[in-house]
Amino acid sequence: MTTTIAARTFRALGTFATLLVADPGVLAEAHSLLAAELEAVDAACSRFRGDSELWRVNLAAGRPVPVSQLFADALSVALDAAALTAGDVDPTCGLSLVRLGYDRDFAQVRRHTEPLRQPPVPAGGWRRVKLDTHPLAGRPTVRVPDGVLLDLGATAKALAADRAAAAIEAATRSGVLVNLGGDIRVAGDPPDGGWPVGIADDADFDASTTSIEPRQVVMIHDGGLATSSPLGRAWRRDGVELHHIIDPATGRPARSCWRTVSVAAASCVDANIASTAAILRGERAVGWLDGLRLPARLVRHDSTVVTVAGWPAD
């Protein structure tokens, strides 16, 4: 039996969002649920919206700030990512990114090429962030030290993919795939043979599911898949190449032997944490991912491919 898949792609969270459903009849409802989830996550976690919760937290100068449960969940995921990676994936790299010129929506960042005005600064330190999810009364609270800026970009998009896929499957009972700029989560019964996912080695910021030329196509039936790359959000300042994956110890873009890392895991959040940490860990990432039994495909700058933990060969 052949399954007809319905699809819709649109811009969201500074990237593309692609929705696939196994039941074409639920596409409109699924799109509404996805759009609502992405708006909620953006309102909570955007570093560039003056009305976002993250904006308020970052400007609180060390004072506790009441936050929504969604923001508390997103921050909890980010802090867990830091703990699981020994601080490699650190949500306190906000000021590091600002110092490198990533201080506005990325589409605007690329238009500014003048020299940077201030030197790089290391991450503020994730252990200094205090999240109280069980206050005596009222909503959860967050306290960030004065001078430290949170950036949840490393994990909030993956969390949005997980949440949206689960909500759509629960509401429609249809199999669903949500792809947010390479952060992918599937839920429910997949189409016959699974969901085909193209893996690209060199996709840049302007790439979409229609413009990417995949180097490999893999079939996934459940869980999440994420691809991290310094090529995805790269810009130049005064002739210097910069990108968004920050080494927390230096505040500079990570210097990695990998140009792309794709990881499959039980959730999109887990896959995203692993793929981002792998970029930062360089050669050590191969043994680390293999030890965790996370199927992964790692691509060097010379296009050499390394696969671990059962990821299929090209």
N, C-alpha and C positions, 0 to 999 in steps of 0.2 A: 504494500500500500504506500502511495506517495503522499507526503504531507505538504500542504501548501502553507508556506510561511509568509506572514505579513510583516512589513517593516516600515519604520519611519525614522528619519534622521533630522536633527535640529541642533542649533547652537545652545549651549548651556554651560555654566561654570567655567567660562573662558575656554571651552573646547567643544567638541561635537558630542552629541548624545545619540546613540542608535538603539532603537528598540525593535526586537523581533519577538513575535508571538506565534505559537503553533496553531492557534485558532484565529483566523482572520476576523471573525465576527466580534472579537473583543479588543481590536486594535485601538479604537477611539477611547474606550474606558481605560485601557492600559496606558495610553499616552497621557491622559488626564492625571492618572495616579503618579506617573513618573514626573511630569512637569511640576506637580504639587510638591513632591518630595525634593526635587532639585531646588525649587524656590525656597523651601524651608531650610535646607542645608546652606544655601547661599546667604539667607538672612541671618543665620546663626554664625557661620564660619568664615565669611568673606573678609579678607584683609583690606579690601578696597572700598567697601561700602560704609559710609559714615553712620548708617543706621543699624549696622550689624552688631550682634552681641560681642563678637571678637573685638571689634573696634572699641566698644565700651570697656571691655576687660583690659585691653592694651593701654588705654588712656587713664586707668584708675589710679595710677601712681602708687601701687602697692596696697590699695584698699580692697577689702573683700567686695565682690560684685555678685548679686543674685543672678542666676542664669536659668535658662530653660533646661528641661530634661534632655532635649536633643543636643544642646551644646555640651552639657555634662557628659553625655555618652560619647560625643565626638572627642572631647578632651581626654576622657578616660582611655579611649582607643589610642590616641596619640601618645599618652604617657606609658601605656602598656607597650607600644612599639619601641619606645626608648629603652624600657627595661629589658625587653626581649633581645634587643640588639646591642646591649651594653652601651647605649647612648649614641650609636651610629645614626639612627633615625630620630632626630631631636626636634621637638616642636618649638624650641626656643631660638630658632634660627631666623626669626622675623627681622631683627635688626641687621643681621648679617646680609640678608637679601636686600634690605633698604640701602645699605652701604654700597652694594654692588649695582644699584640702579633699578632693582626690581621693587619699585615703590608705588606702582600703579598697575592697572590692567595690562596684561602682557602685550596686547596688540599695540598699546601706546609705548611700552618700554622699548620696543625695537626701533622706534622712530628717533630715539635720543642716542646720539653717538659721541657726545662731548666727554672730556675726561671726568672721572669720578672726583668728587670734592673731598671725600673722607676716606681714610684707610679701612680695610676690612676689619671686622671685629668678630671674635669667636661667639658661639652660641651662649645664651645667658645661663644655661644649666637647667635641665628639665626637673631635677630633684628639688629645685627651689619653688616650683609651682605647686600650690596647695589647692586641691579639689576636695570639697566637703560635700559628699553626696547624701549625707544623713544629718542635716542640720536639725537642731532641736525644734525649729518651727520654720515654715516657709520653704522656699525653693533651694536647690543646691547653690553653693557659692564657690567662687574661684578667686584666688588671690595670686597675682603675678607681681614679683618684685619690681619696684620702680626702675625704669630703664631697660627692662626685659620685654621683648615683643614676641608674642606667640604667632606662629604660622602653622596652620593645620592642613596646608595643602598636600602634604605627603600622604595623609590617610583619610581626610574627610571625603574626598571624591570616591575612594574605594568603599567607604562606609555607606555613602549614598547609593552606590550600585547594589550593595548587599540589601539595604533596607528597601529599595524600590522593587527589586526582583521578588523579595519575599511578600511585599504588599500586593503586588500585581498577581502573583500566583494565588495568594489567599483569596483575593476578591474575584478573580475570573476563572480559577481552576485550570487555566491554560499554561502550558509550558512557555517559558519566557527567557529571553536573553537581554540583558542590559549592558551596553558598552559605553562607558564614559571616557572617551579619549584613551582607550587601551586598558582601562580598568573594567573587567568583565565579570559578571555574575549570572549564572543560570539557575533557574528554579522550576519545579514541576516536571511533568513528563516531556522529555525532549522529542523532537521529530525523529523519524526513522533514521538510525545511524548516528544520531547525535547532532549537535550544533557545529557547523563548520566555522572555524575561526582562523583567519589569515594572520600569520606572524610576519611582521615587517622588521627589517634590520636597520632602516635608515629613515623612518618617518619623522618629519619635522612638524612644527607647530601648525602649519597650514594644511596638513594631511587630513583626510577623512576616509571613511570606509569605502567611498567610491574612487578616491584618488590613489590610495595606497596599493602598491604592487607587492603582494606577499611573497616571501621567500619560501614559506612552508604553510600548509593548511593542516591543522589538527582538528580532531573531533572531540568535543567535550560533552559529557552527559550530566554532570552535576558540579557544584562547587564554583570556584573562582579562578580567574587567570589574570595576571597583570604583567605589563611590560614597562620597564623603566629604561630611560635613556637620557644621556646628557644632550642629545640632539633635539629632543622634543621642545624644550624651551631654552633656546640659546640666543644670545645677543652680543653686540660688540660695543665697547666703550673705549674711545681713543685707540682703536685698532686692536684691543685686547679681546679675545674670545672668552665669553662667560656663559655659565649655564646655572640651572636652578637646583641641582643636587649638591648640597653644601656639606663640606667637611666641618662638623661642629667644632673641632679643635682649633681650626684656623679661621673660620668664617669665609673661606675661599671656595670656589667650585672644586668639587672632588676631582682629583687626577686619577683616572681609572684605566685599567687595561681593557675594559669592556665598553663597547659603544651601545650595546643593547643587552638586556637580560629579561627573559620571560620566565615566569614561574607559575605553576599550577598548584592550588591548595584547596583546603576545605571551604574557604571563603575568599572573597576578593580582598578584604582587609589583610588576611594572612599572606596572600600572594603578593600584594603590594609592599608590605613590610619587607618580605624576603627579597623581592626584586630590587628595591631601593637599597637595602643593606648590602646586597651583592655588588652593586656598582661601587659603593664605598669601600668594600673589603677587597676588591681586586682579586688577585690570584687565590687568596684564602677562601673566596666564596665557593669555589668548586667543592672542596672538602666539607665546608660548612653545610651547603645545601644537600649534599649527598648524605651527610650524617643525619639530617632532619628528614630524609626520604621525601624531599620535595622535588618533583620532576621539574627540570629547568633546562633552558637553552640559553647559552651565553655566547655572545659574538664579539670577537676582538676587533680592533680598528682595522686590521688587515683582512677582515671578513672570515677568519678562521672561526669555526663553530665548535663549541664544546657542549655536550649534552650529559645530564646526570639523572640518576634515580628513575630511569625508565622513560625519559622523554624520547619520543621517536626520532630516529635519524632523518635528516633531510632527504 
